[in-house]
Amino acid sequence: MSLAFVFPGQGAQTIGMGRDLADAYPAAKAVFDEVDDALGEKLSALIWEGDADTLTLTQNAQPALMATSLAAVRALEADGVSVDRASFVAGHSLGEYSALCAAGAIGLADTARLLRLRGQAMQSAVPVGEGAMAAVLGLDIAAVEALAADAAEGEVCEVANENDPAQTVVSGSKSAIDRVVALAKERGAKRALPLPVSAPFHCALMQPAADAMAAALADVSIEAPSVPVVANVRAEAVSDPDIIRSLLVEQVAGRVRWRSSVEWMAGQGVDAFWELGAGKALSGMIRRIAKEAETRAVGTASDVSEAASALNG
């Protein structure tokens, strides 16, 4: 079995995520403690006992999801499964930071602080209400690119996420995204759904956030990862720290090429994808991209135990 560890992005967060990992594995609890210390607040209390709307705020959701993913990584390690058992690691948007942290490229405290800043910068880049995102279902990528171009009418309207063969997300000015939703059915889409997001991520409107991340990343130590990281904007593996740094900046306003990333890994022989952290969204996408591959969601203590037994025999 050739294995990839993959890490979820925003939208996977739920109140209570990771708590049972922290209760069962001291190493997982230590992840939440270190993130709390790095941020100077009890993010763990918000994750486990807080208000869902507050957790969903971008500046909270991003470090919270990373912490939950890294707790799953540490729990697996405690059960004898090292990250180095994977051929590749990859993550969806913020999940790329989780992947880099898991592979030792960026320290946990630095990753938490970067994601807090990234969330704040992405939220403040565009005034609330001026941007939007929508998922277009049932059209291929070329058709969605044409739809976005026609709906732009001089405004920003771009493909933000290639999620799987039947789901593509567009991002940009609110009026342009409204036009995408209105036009999509006559272009042959099954439907187009406005997304409940607070900002238009992964489009040119995010350039102020990309600039903020460039400044922050310039001051952070990045090492060569122990496992190659498949970068969102390239959809191929990278290991050079300087390239990783520049791609993390590009990623803020650039396209999340998730479908292409999974296809690339499958083309390298990966036949099993384990989703570490909250939810199962990536597993669903992967089943629609690499239909023969095994998928496994690893987000609870029992998931960790079963996964370790499957791999270690």
N, C-alpha and C positions, 0 to 999 in steps of 0.2 A: 504493500500500500504506500503510495506517495501522497503525503499529507500537506495541506495548507491550513494554517490558522487564520481566520478572518474575524474582523472586529466591527461591530455595528456602529452606525451613526445616529444622528439626532432623530428623534421620533420613537426610539426603542425604550425610552425611559419610563419607569413605573415606580410608584412609591413602594418601598420594601425590597427593591432589587439588591441582590448581593448580601442581604442580611444573613441568610442561612449559611452562605459561604463563610462569613465572618464568625458566625457562631461555631462552625464545625472545624475551621482551620485557622490557627493563630497567625499563619503567614498571610492569610487573606485579611484578617482583622488589621494586621500591621499596615496593609496598603491604605485602608481607610484612615487610619491614624496619621500616616505620613502625609496624605493629601490634606487632611484637616490642618495639620501643622503648617504645611506649605502655603495654604490660603489664609491662615490666621482666623479660621472660623470652623464651626462644626457642620461641615457639609454633610457628613455622615448622618447627622440627626435629621437634616432635611430629606435625605434620600430614604431614610427608613421610617420616619414618623411625620414628615412634613406635609405641606400642601402641594397638590399636583400642579397647580398653576405656577407656583413659585419654582418648583423643580423644572418645569418646562421652559422657563426663561433661559435663553441661549447661554448666558454666562454661567448658569448653574448646570444645565443639562450636559454641556460638553465635558467639564471635568468629572461630573458624576458618572457618566457613562464610561469614561476612561477608567475611573477607579474600580467600577464593577467588573470591567473586562480584565484589569490587572489582578483583581482578587481571584478571578477564575484561573488566570495563568499561575499564580502562586499556589493555589490549591492543587492544580494539576502537578506542579513541581513537587509538592509535598507527597503526592501519590506516585512519584517516580516518572512523571512525563515531563521532560524538558522541552522548552521551546525549540531547541535544536533538533528535535525529532521531526519538525516540519521542514519541507523543502523550501517553502515561501511563507511569508506573512503578508497580509494586506488588510486594509480597512476602508470603510466607506466614509469619505469626508473626514470628520473628526476622528473616525476610527483609524485613520492612517497614523495619527499620533499614538494611539494605543498600540498599534503594530510596532512602531519604532521603539516605544518604551519597552514592550515585551521582548524585543530583540536586542535590548541593551544599547540602542543608539542614543537615546535621551534618558536622563535620570527621571525618576518618578516625580520628585518635587518640581523639577523644571517643567515636566510635561503638564502637571496640574496648573502651574502658573501661566504657561503658554496658552492653555485652553481657556482659562479664565479671561485672559486678555483677548484671545481670539473671539470668544463669545461677545465680550463687550464691544470690541471693534466692529464686528459684523453687525451687531444690533444698532450701533450708532452711525454706521456708514450712510444709511438712508432714513430720512424721517418716517416715522410710523404712518402707514397708509399710502405711501407713495410708491411702494414696490409690492410685488406679489409673485407667487409661484403656482404652477398648475401641473398636474400629471396628465399626460395624454396616453390613452390606452388603445392599443390595437393598430398603431401605425408603425412602420419601420423608421429607422433613424433619419434616413434621407427625406422621407415625407414630413417628419416633424421639423427638420431643419428648414424645409421650404415653407412650411406653415408659419414658423417663427419669423422668417424673413418677410413674409407677406403681411403679417400682423404688426410688424414693428412700426411702420409708417413714420420713420425718423426717430423713434424712441428705442430704448434698449429692450431687446427681446431675444433671448438666446437659449439654446439647449444647455441646461445645467447638469443634469444627471442622465447618463445612459444606464438605466437600471437593469433591464432585461429585454429580450426581444420584443415584448409587447408593452413595455412601460418606459416612457421617456418623460423627464421633467423639464419644463421651461421656466425661465426666470427673467424678471425685468420690471419695467415700469408697469404700474397697475393697469392703466388703460390698455396697454399693449397685451398684457396677459388676459384681460377681459376679451379682447378681440380674438385671441387664440381659442379661448373657451367657446366663443360664439361661432367660430369658423370650423372647429375641429370635426364636427359630425358631417358637414357637407364635404369635407376632405376624406371621409371614410373612416374616421376614428370611431371606436366603440363608444367612447365618451371622453370628456376632459373634465377633470375635477380640480377646482381651486383648492390649494393646500392650506391648512391652518398654521401658517408660519408667520413670524414676526418681522421678517426681512427677506429681500430677494437674493438668496445666497447663490454663489457660483455664477455670477455674471459680472459685466463690466461695472455695474453700480457698486460693486464691492471693492473697487480699487483703493479707496481710503483705508479699508481694513487690511488689504494686502500690504500697503505701505507701513502700517503700524506693525504688522507681523515681521516685515523685513527688518525693522529696527530692533524688535525684540529678539528675533532669531540670531541677529548678529552678535548678541551678547551671551548666547547659550552654547555650551559645549555639545557637539554632536560627534559621536564615534561611529566607526563602521559597524553596522548591525551584525549580530552573530548569524542571522538568517537573512537572505536577500528580501527586501521589501518591494512589493509591486506597487509602484506609485500611481495614484489616481490619474494624473494628467498625462502620463506616458503609457499606462497599461503595459508596463514591462518592469522587470526587476532592476533596482538600483542599490548600490552599496557604498558609493563614494560620498563621504559626509558633505562636501561642498555642493554636490549635485542635489542631495537630499534637502539641504537648506534652501537652495533656490527653488526647488519644486514645491516645497511647503508654502513659499510665498506665492508662487504661481497658482497653486491649488485654490486659494481663497476666492479669486475671481474667475478661475478656470473650470473646465468641465470635469466632472467626476465620471471617468470612463469605466464604470463598474462591469458592465457586460463585457467590454473588451478585455478587462483585467482577468476576469474569470476564464474567458476563452483562451487568453494567453497562457494562464497557469495550466489549464487542461491540455493545451498543446505541448506543454513541457512535461506531460505525463502525470500531473496531479489527478488523482481519482477519488480523493476524500477531502472534504472541506468541513472543518470544525469551527463553528461560530462561538466565540468565547465572550460571554457577558450577557447583556440583557436581550431578551426577545429572540425571535426566529425569522426576522424579516429578510436577512441575507440568505438564509437557507432556502426560503421560498424562491427568491430570485435565482439562486444557483441551480435549483432543480429545473428552472425554465431555460437556463443557459447551457448547462452541462448535464444533460438528462441522464447520463449513465453514472454520474458521480454519486458517491455516498455523501450525505450531509448529516451533521449531528450538531444540535444546539447544546452548549455546555454553559449553563447559567446557575445551577443549583448544586448543592453538595452531592445529591444523589446522581446528578448528571456527571459530575467529576469522577465519582467512584466508578460508574458504569463505563465511562470513557477510558479511564486508566486501566480497568480490567480488560476492555476490548483490545487495547494496544499492547498491554504487557502480558496478556494471556494468563 
